[in-house]
Amino acid sequence: MKTNSFYPVIMTEKLVESAAFYQIHFGFVTVFESDWYISLKLVQGDMTYELALLDPSHETIPAGYGEPTRGLLFNFEIDNVDDAYEKMIVKGKLPLLREIRDEDFGQRHFITCDPNGILIDIITIIPPSEEQSELYSEKVW
């Protein structure tokens, strides 16, 4: 099977609020918008990222599955987590669910959430501890 695209779709009753969150904090733009579905795109250089928002009551959702998205964590790897912390937490007043910190496994990060309670982990890759570096199959730092 050849995959032409792959992107998450958040089932939410907060379509407009969620779209605004990803536009304001991450630079996504709307490429399609209806009263039940919003498609967002982020283009950075030669990289394109997509995210969609879907009303869980829409008829395309199979019976018994129309629940808002829960238990999801989005990782955003960026160049400067400290700048993002200042913009999003200190100035932007987003909820802080995990204080900014360095991890032995090779991340400096903090965790906030979107309007749906989906966890957003903002990460800058840092060198892991010597012990943790042995667990990687390739260097990413």
Buried (B, 14 or more C-beta within 10 A) or exposed (E): EEEEEEEEEBBBEBBEEBBBBBBEBBEBEBEEBEEBBBBBBBEEEEEEBBBBBBBBEEEEBEEEEBEBBEEEEBEBEEEEBEEBBEEBBEEEEBEBEEEBEBEEEBBBBBBBBBBBBBBBBBBBBBEBEEEEBEEEEEEEE
